[in-house]
Amino acid sequence: MSDEIISGVTGPEAARLDKALADATSLSRERVKALIGEGRVSIAGASAVQPSLKIAASTPFTIAVPKAIPAEAQAQDIPLVIVFEDEHLIVVDKPAGLVVHPAAGNLDGTLVNALLHHCQGQLSGIGGVARPGIVHRIDKDTSGLLVVAKTDKAHEGLARQFADHSIARAYRAVVSGMPRPAAGRIEGAIGRSATNRKKMAIVADGRGKHAVTHYSVLQPLKSATLIECRLETGRTHQVRVHMSSIGHPLLGDPTYGRTSSPLRPILERLQFRRQALHAAELGFLHPVTQETVRFFSSIPSDMSALIRELQD
C-alpha cells in the first residue's frame, strides 16, 4: 500500500519539531516522533532525525505516513446509538450488556467490533493501526455515554483530559437505603481487593489510585434512592465501590451489593440483573476544535421501570 504524503509549512512561530508538525497536521506528537524515528519526515528537503530540534516559522515539511494496518479485532455489524460524530471522534450511548473492548472471554461482539464496522474508512490509525481509540471504559452492565477517538490527535487530547481529570462525568444510580447526608463527598483510594482479585476495594493510601466521588440525592424511593454521582477521578468500578463503602450499594450489583429482602421480589419480577448505573452526562474540550461540548443521555427503559416500581 502506498504512503499518504502530507506536505505543508509549519506555523508562524519557531517551535520544537514534533510540536510544530503536530500543530500543522492531524497527527499527534507521539505519532510524529515515531515517524521521525522511521525516517519518514523531511524538513526543508532534509531528513529529520531529532524531534526536539527547534525549527523556524513557516518551514516546509513532508511526512510520508504509511497506511494504517488493519486492527486485530474484526468489524461486526452491531447496532449503535450515535450521539455525536465528526472526523475526529465519536460519542456513543452504550447499552447495558455490551462489552467495550475485546478480551479473553469476549473476543467479539464488543463496542470496538461495532465501531470498526461503523467507522470503515474513517479511522486514520491510532499509533499506525486502524482502530478506534478507547480512552475510557464503562462496565459491561453499565449503560451510557462513552467518547472514542478516531484520530491520533483526538486520542492524545482526550487521554490528556482524562489524565488531568478535566472531563465532566455524571452518573445516575439507584442505591439501597437513603444516604445521609443527602449530598456528600466520598474519598478513598481504589485498588485490587486483597481477598478477591476480580473485585476492586478501598485500600490504604499508596496501594491504590486516589479516587473522589460526589453524590447527591435526586429522588427518595421505597427502601432505595435515585442519586447522581459526579466523578473527580475515573477509577475502575469507582461509583460501585464508593457507594458500597458508605453502606448504600447499587441495586442489582452482583459484586459489591446484596439486595435487601424487600427489594428482591421487585428485581426478580422486572428481571433486573445488572447494577443500576447509567453514565448520563459527558463533557469535555473537543481536542481538535477546542470547543467545549457536553452530551446527555436519558435513563434507559430498564432502569426507568425499576424507578417507577420503587416510587412511593
The 8 nearest C-alpha neighbors of each residue, nearest first, counted from 0:
[[1, 66, 2, 65, 3, 67, 68, 64],
 [2, 0, 3, 65, 66, 64, 4, 63],
 [1, 3, 65, 64, 63, 66, 4, 0],
 [2, 4, 64, 63, 65, 5, 1, 66],
 [5, 3, 63, 62, 2, 64, 6, 61],
 [4, 6, 62, 61, 63, 3, 7, 64],
 [7, 5, 61, 60, 4, 62, 8, 59],
 [6, 8, 60, 59, 61, 9, 5, 23],
 [7, 9, 59, 57, 58, 60, 10, 6],
 [8, 10, 57, 58, 19, 23, 56, 59],
 [9, 11, 57, 12, 56, 8, 19, 23],
 [10, 12, 56, 57, 9, 13, 55, 58],
 [13, 11, 56, 10, 14, 55, 57, 9],
 [12, 14, 55, 56, 54, 53, 11, 15],
 [15, 13, 53, 19, 54, 16, 12, 18],
 [16, 14, 53, 51, 18, 52, 17, 19],
 [15, 17, 19, 50, 18, 52, 53, 51],
 [18, 16, 50, 20, 28, 19, 15, 31],
 [19, 17, 21, 15, 20, 16, 28, 22],
 [20, 18, 16, 22, 21, 17, 14, 9],
 [19, 21, 23, 17, 22, 18, 24, 16],
 [20, 22, 18, 26, 24, 28, 27, 23],
 [23, 21, 19, 20, 24, 18, 25, 10],
 [24, 22, 20, 21, 9, 19, 10, 25],
 [23, 25, 21, 26, 22, 20, 5, 27],
 [24, 26, 152, 21, 27, 23, 151, 150],
 [27, 25, 152, 21, 24, 151, 30, 31],
 [26, 28, 152, 30, 151, 21, 29, 31],
 [27, 29, 31, 21, 30, 17, 18, 32],
 [30, 28, 32, 27, 31, 33, 17, 126],
 [29, 31, 33, 27, 32, 28, 126, 26],
 [30, 32, 28, 34, 33, 29, 17, 35],
 [33, 31, 29, 35, 30, 34, 50, 28],
 [32, 34, 36, 30, 31, 35, 29, 37],
 [33, 35, 37, 31, 36, 39, 32, 30],
 [36, 34, 38, 32, 40, 37, 33, 39],
 [35, 37, 33, 34, 38, 32, 48, 39],
 [36, 38, 34, 35, 39, 33, 40, 32],
 [39, 37, 35, 36, 40, 34, 46, 47],
 [38, 40, 63, 34, 37, 35, 62, 41],
 [41, 39, 62, 35, 47, 38, 61, 46],
 [40, 42, 46, 61, 45, 47, 60, 44],
 [43, 41, 60, 45, 44, 47, 59, 46],
 [42, 44, 59, 45, 60, 58, 41, 61],
 [43, 45, 42, 41, 46, 60, 59, 61],
 [46, 44, 41, 42, 43, 47, 40, 60],
 [45, 47, 41, 40, 42, 48, 38, 44],
 [48, 46, 41, 40, 42, 49, 35, 45],
 [47, 49, 35, 46, 36, 50, 38, 40],
 [48, 50, 51, 52, 47, 35, 16, 36],
 [51, 49, 17, 16, 52, 32, 48, 35],
 [50, 52, 15, 49, 16, 53, 17, 18],
 [53, 51, 49, 16, 15, 50, 54, 17],
 [54, 52, 15, 14, 16, 51, 13, 55],
 [53, 55, 13, 14, 16, 15, 52, 56],
 [54, 56, 13, 58, 57, 12, 53, 14],
 [55, 57, 12, 13, 11, 58, 10, 9],
 [58, 56, 9, 8, 10, 11, 59, 55],
 [57, 59, 8, 9, 56, 55, 43, 60],
 [60, 58, 8, 43, 7, 42, 57, 9],
 [61, 59, 42, 41, 7, 6, 8, 43],
 [60, 62, 6, 41, 5, 40, 42, 63],
 [63, 61, 40, 5, 4, 39, 64, 41],
 [64, 62, 4, 39, 2, 3, 65, 5],
 [63, 65, 3, 2, 62, 4, 66, 39],
 [66, 64, 2, 3, 67, 63, 1, 127],
 [65, 67, 2, 68, 64, 0, 3, 1],
 [68, 66, 128, 127, 129, 124, 65, 69],
 [67, 69, 128, 129, 66, 70, 127, 124],
 [70, 68, 129, 128, 67, 71, 130, 72],
 [69, 71, 72, 129, 130, 128, 68, 73],
 [70, 72, 73, 69, 130, 128, 68, 129],
 [73, 71, 70, 112, 74, 107, 101, 111],
 [72, 74, 112, 75, 71, 115, 70, 107],
 [73, 75, 116, 115, 112, 113, 72, 76],
 [76, 74, 113, 112, 116, 77, 73, 115],
 [75, 77, 116, 113, 78, 74, 117, 112],
 [76, 78, 113, 75, 79, 108, 112, 116],
 [79, 77, 76, 80, 113, 117, 75, 81],
 [80, 78, 81, 77, 91, 113, 93, 92],
 [79, 81, 92, 91, 82, 78, 93, 94],
 [82, 80, 91, 83, 79, 90, 92, 84],
 [83, 81, 90, 91, 80, 92, 84, 294],
 [84, 82, 90, 81, 89, 85, 91, 88],
 [85, 83, 89, 88, 90, 86, 82, 81],
 [84, 86, 87, 88, 89, 83, 149, 90],
 [85, 87, 88, 84, 149, 121, 150, 89],
 [88, 86, 149, 85, 150, 153, 148, 89],
 [89, 87, 148, 149, 147, 85, 84, 86],
 [88, 90, 84, 147, 83, 146, 91, 148],
 [91, 89, 146, 83, 82, 145, 81, 147],
 [90, 92, 81, 145, 82, 144, 93, 80],
 [91, 93, 144, 143, 80, 81, 145, 82],
 [94, 92, 143, 142, 91, 144, 95, 97],
 [95, 93, 142, 97, 96, 143, 92, 141],
 [94, 96, 140, 142, 141, 97, 139, 93],
 [95, 97, 140, 139, 94, 98, 141, 142],
 [96, 98, 139, 95, 109, 94, 99, 110],
 [99, 97, 139, 109, 100, 110, 96, 138],
 [100, 98, 110, 109, 111, 97, 136, 139],
 [99, 101, 111, 109, 98, 110, 102, 105],
 [102, 100, 106, 105, 107, 109, 99, 111],
 [103, 101, 105, 106, 104, 100, 107, 98],
 [102, 104, 105, 106, 101, 107, 100, 98],
 [103, 105, 102, 106, 101, 107, 98, 108],
 [106, 104, 102, 101, 103, 107, 108, 109],
 [105, 107, 101, 102, 104, 103, 108, 109],
 [108, 106, 109, 105, 101, 112, 73, 72],
 [107, 109, 112, 110, 106, 105, 75, 113],
 [110, 108, 98, 112, 111, 107, 99, 100],
 [109, 111, 99, 113, 112, 114, 98, 100],
 [110, 112, 114, 109, 113, 100, 115, 99],
 [113, 111, 74, 75, 109, 115, 110, 114],
 [112, 114, 110, 77, 75, 116, 111, 115],
 [115, 113, 117, 111, 116, 112, 118, 110],
 [114, 116, 74, 112, 118, 113, 117, 119],
 [117, 115, 74, 114, 113, 75, 119, 118],
 [116, 118, 114, 115, 119, 113, 76, 74],
 [119, 117, 121, 115, 116, 114, 120, 122],
 [120, 118, 116, 121, 117, 115, 122, 114],
 [119, 121, 122, 118, 123, 129, 115, 117],
 [122, 120, 118, 119, 123, 86, 149, 129],
 [123, 121, 149, 124, 129, 120, 118, 150],
 [124, 122, 150, 121, 129, 149, 125, 67],
 [123, 125, 129, 128, 127, 67, 122, 130],
 [124, 126, 151, 128, 127, 150, 130, 129],
 [125, 127, 128, 124, 30, 151, 29, 67],
 [126, 128, 124, 67, 125, 68, 129, 66],
 [127, 129, 124, 67, 68, 125, 126, 130],
 [130, 128, 124, 67, 69, 70, 122, 68],
 [129, 131, 70, 128, 124, 125, 132, 122],
 [130, 132, 149, 148, 133, 147, 111, 114],
 [133, 131, 148, 147, 154, 134, 149, 125],
 [132, 134, 147, 135, 131, 148, 136, 146],
 [133, 135, 158, 132, 147, 157, 154, 136],
 [136, 134, 133, 137, 145, 146, 161, 147],
 [137, 135, 99, 138, 145, 134, 133, 100],
 [136, 138, 141, 139, 135, 99, 145, 142],
 [137, 139, 141, 140, 136, 98, 236, 99],
 [138, 140, 98, 96, 97, 141, 95, 137],
 [141, 139, 95, 96, 138, 273, 142, 274],
 [142, 140, 138, 95, 276, 139, 277, 137],
 [143, 141, 95, 277, 94, 93, 278, 140],
 [144, 142, 278, 92, 93, 277, 279, 94],
 [143, 145, 92, 278, 91, 93, 279, 281],
 [144, 146, 91, 90, 92, 147, 143, 93],
 [147, 145, 90, 89, 91, 148, 144, 88],
 [146, 148, 133, 89, 132, 88, 90, 131],
 [149, 147, 88, 132, 154, 153, 150, 131],
 [148, 150, 88, 87, 122, 131, 132, 147],
 [151, 149, 153, 123, 152, 87, 148, 125],
 [150, 152, 125, 154, 27, 153, 26, 155],
 [151, 153, 27, 155, 26, 154, 150, 25],
 [154, 152, 156, 150, 286, 148, 155, 151],
 [155, 153, 148, 151, 157, 152, 156, 132],
 [154, 156, 158, 152, 153, 157, 151, 159],
 [157, 155, 286, 153, 159, 158, 154, 152],
 [158, 156, 160, 159, 154, 155, 153, 286],
 [157, 159, 161, 155, 160, 156, 134, 154],
 [158, 160, 162, 156, 157, 161, 155, 163],
 [161, 159, 157, 163, 165, 162, 158, 166],
 [160, 162, 164, 158, 159, 163, 166, 157],
 [161, 163, 159, 160, 164, 158, 165, 157],
 [162, 164, 160, 161, 165, 159, 166, 158],
 [165, 163, 161, 162, 166, 232, 160, 231],
 [164, 166, 160, 163, 167, 161, 283, 162],
 [165, 167, 283, 164, 282, 161, 160, 168],
 [168, 166, 282, 281, 283, 165, 169, 280],
 [169, 167, 281, 280, 229, 230, 166, 282],
 [168, 170, 229, 280, 228, 279, 278, 230],
 [171, 169, 278, 228, 279, 277, 227, 172],
 [170, 172, 227, 277, 276, 226, 279, 228],
 [173, 171, 276, 226, 275, 225, 174, 227],
 [172, 174, 225, 275, 224, 249, 250, 226],
 [175, 173, 249, 250, 224, 248, 223, 247],
 [174, 176, 223, 247, 248, 250, 222, 249],
 [175, 177, 223, 222, 247, 224, 174, 178],
 [176, 178, 224, 223, 179, 175, 219, 222],
 [179, 177, 181, 180, 176, 247, 216, 224],
 [180, 178, 181, 177, 182, 183, 216, 245],
 [179, 181, 182, 178, 183, 215, 177, 216],
 [180, 182, 179, 216, 178, 215, 183, 177],
 [183, 181, 215, 180, 214, 216, 184, 179],
 [182, 184, 214, 213, 180, 215, 185, 181],
 [183, 185, 213, 212, 214, 186, 211, 182],
 [186, 184, 212, 211, 213, 241, 183, 187],
 [187, 185, 211, 210, 184, 212, 188, 209],
 [186, 188, 210, 201, 189, 209, 185, 211],
 [187, 189, 209, 208, 207, 210, 201, 202],
 [190, 188, 201, 207, 208, 200, 202, 187],
 [191, 189, 207, 199, 200, 202, 192, 208],
 [192, 190, 199, 196, 200, 198, 193, 189],
 [191, 193, 200, 199, 195, 194, 198, 196],
 [192, 194, 195, 191, 196, 200, 198, 190],
 [193, 195, 192, 196, 198, 191, 197, 200],
 [196, 194, 192, 197, 198, 193, 191, 199],
 [195, 197, 198, 192, 191, 194, 193, 199],
 [198, 196, 195, 199, 191, 192, 254, 194],
 [199, 197, 196, 192, 195, 191, 200, 254],
 [198, 200, 191, 192, 190, 189, 236, 197],
 [201, 199, 192, 189, 190, 191, 202, 240],
 [200, 202, 189, 188, 187, 190, 203, 199],
 [203, 201, 188, 189, 200, 190, 207, 206],
 [202, 204, 206, 205, 188, 207, 201, 187],
 [205, 203, 206, 188, 207, 202, 209, 208],
 [204, 206, 207, 203, 208, 188, 202, 209],
 [207, 205, 204, 203, 202, 190, 208, 188],
 [206, 208, 190, 189, 188, 205, 202, 204],
 [207, 209, 188, 189, 210, 190, 206, 234],
 [208, 210, 188, 187, 189, 207, 211, 204],
 [211, 209, 188, 232, 187, 186, 208, 189],
 [210, 212, 186, 231, 185, 232, 230, 187],
 [211, 213, 230, 185, 184, 229, 231, 214],
 [214, 212, 184, 229, 228, 183, 185, 230],
 [215, 213, 228, 182, 183, 227, 229, 212],
 [214, 216, 182, 227, 226, 181, 217, 183],
 [217, 215, 226, 181, 218, 182, 225, 227],
 [216, 218, 226, 225, 215, 227, 219, 224],
 [219, 217, 225, 224, 216, 220, 226, 310],
 [218, 220, 224, 225, 223, 217, 177, 221],
 [221, 219, 223, 224, 310, 309, 222, 311],
 [220, 222, 309, 223, 311, 310, 219, 224],
 [223, 221, 176, 220, 175, 224, 177, 262],
 [224, 222, 175, 176, 220, 221, 174, 177],
 [225, 223, 219, 220, 174, 173, 177, 218],
 [224, 226, 173, 218, 217, 172, 216, 219],
 [227, 225, 216, 217, 172, 215, 171, 224],
 [226, 228, 171, 215, 214, 170, 172, 216],
 [229, 227, 214, 170, 213, 169, 230, 212],
 [230, 228, 169, 213, 168, 212, 214, 170],
 [229, 231, 212, 232, 168, 213, 211, 228],
 [230, 232, 211, 212, 164, 229, 233, 210],
 [233, 231, 230, 210, 164, 211, 234, 212],
 [234, 232, 230, 237, 235, 231, 210, 164],
 [233, 235, 237, 236, 232, 210, 189, 208],
 [234, 236, 237, 233, 199, 189, 137, 138],
 [237, 235, 239, 238, 240, 234, 199, 138],
 [238, 236, 234, 240, 235, 239, 241, 233],
 [239, 237, 241, 240, 236, 242, 212, 228],
 [240, 238, 236, 237, 242, 241, 243, 249],
 [239, 241, 243, 237, 238, 242, 236, 244],
 [242, 240, 244, 238, 243, 239, 237, 185],
 [243, 241, 247, 248, 244, 245, 239, 240],
 [242, 244, 248, 247, 246, 240, 241, 245],
 [243, 245, 241, 242, 246, 240, 247, 248],
 [246, 244, 243, 242, 247, 241, 248, 178],
 [245, 247, 243, 244, 248, 242, 175, 178],
 [246, 248, 175, 243, 242, 174, 245, 176],
 [249, 247, 243, 256, 242, 174, 175, 246],
 [248, 250, 174, 252, 173, 274, 275, 175],
 [251, 249, 174, 252, 275, 274, 173, 175],
 [250, 252, 274, 273, 272, 253, 275, 249],
 [253, 251, 274, 256, 250, 254, 249, 273],
 [254, 252, 251, 256, 255, 273, 274, 257],
 [255, 253, 252, 256, 198, 257, 239, 274],
 [256, 254, 252, 253, 243, 248, 239, 240],
 [257, 255, 248, 252, 254, 253, 249, 258],
 [256, 258, 259, 255, 253, 252, 248, 251],
 [257, 259, 263, 250, 256, 262, 260, 251],
 [258, 260, 262, 261, 257, 263, 175, 222],
 [259, 261, 263, 262, 258, 264, 257, 265],
 [262, 260, 259, 263, 264, 222, 265, 258],
 [263, 261, 265, 260, 259, 264, 258, 266],
 [262, 264, 266, 265, 260, 261, 258, 267],
 [265, 263, 267, 266, 262, 268, 261, 260],
 [266, 264, 268, 267, 262, 263, 269, 308],
 [265, 267, 271, 269, 263, 268, 264, 270],
 [268, 266, 270, 264, 265, 269, 263, 271],
 [267, 269, 265, 270, 266, 264, 271, 263],
 [268, 270, 266, 271, 267, 265, 305, 304],
 [271, 269, 267, 268, 266, 272, 265, 301],
 [270, 272, 266, 269, 273, 267, 251, 301],
 [273, 271, 251, 270, 274, 266, 252, 253],
 [274, 272, 251, 140, 252, 271, 275, 253],
 [273, 275, 252, 251, 276, 250, 249, 140],
 [276, 274, 172, 173, 250, 249, 251, 273],
 [275, 277, 172, 141, 274, 171, 142, 170],
 [276, 278, 142, 171, 143, 170, 279, 141],
 [279, 277, 143, 170, 144, 280, 142, 169],
 [278, 280, 296, 170, 295, 277, 169, 143],
 [281, 279, 295, 169, 168, 294, 278, 296],
 [280, 282, 168, 294, 167, 293, 144, 295],
 [283, 281, 293, 167, 292, 166, 294, 168],
 [284, 282, 166, 292, 291, 285, 167, 293],
 [283, 285, 291, 289, 290, 286, 292, 282],
 [284, 286, 289, 290, 288, 287, 291, 283],
 [287, 285, 156, 153, 289, 284, 157, 288],
 [286, 288, 289, 285, 153, 152, 87, 156],
 [287, 289, 290, 285, 286, 284, 291, 87],
 [290, 288, 285, 287, 284, 286, 291, 292],
 [291, 289, 285, 288, 284, 292, 286, 287],
 [290, 292, 284, 283, 285, 289, 293, 282],
 [293, 291, 282, 283, 290, 284, 285, 294],
 [294, 292, 282, 281, 283, 291, 295, 280],
 [295, 293, 281, 280, 282, 292, 296, 82],
 [294, 296, 280, 279, 281, 297, 293, 144],
 [297, 295, 279, 280, 298, 143, 144, 294],
 [298, 296, 299, 279, 295, 143, 277, 300],
 [297, 299, 303, 302, 296, 277, 300, 279],
 [300, 298, 302, 301, 297, 303, 142, 277],
 [299, 301, 303, 302, 304, 298, 305, 297],
 [302, 300, 304, 303, 299, 305, 271, 269],
 [303, 301, 305, 304, 300, 299, 306, 275],
 [304, 302, 300, 306, 305, 301, 299, 307],
 [303, 305, 307, 301, 302, 306, 300, 308],
 [306, 304, 302, 308, 303, 307, 309, 301],
 [305, 307, 303, 309, 308, 304, 302, 310],
 [308, 306, 304, 310, 309, 305, 303, 302],
 [307, 309, 305, 306, 310, 304, 265, 311],
 [310, 308, 221, 306, 220, 307, 305, 311],
 [309, 311, 220, 307, 308, 221, 306, 219],
 [310, 221, 220, 309, 219, 308, 307, 222]]
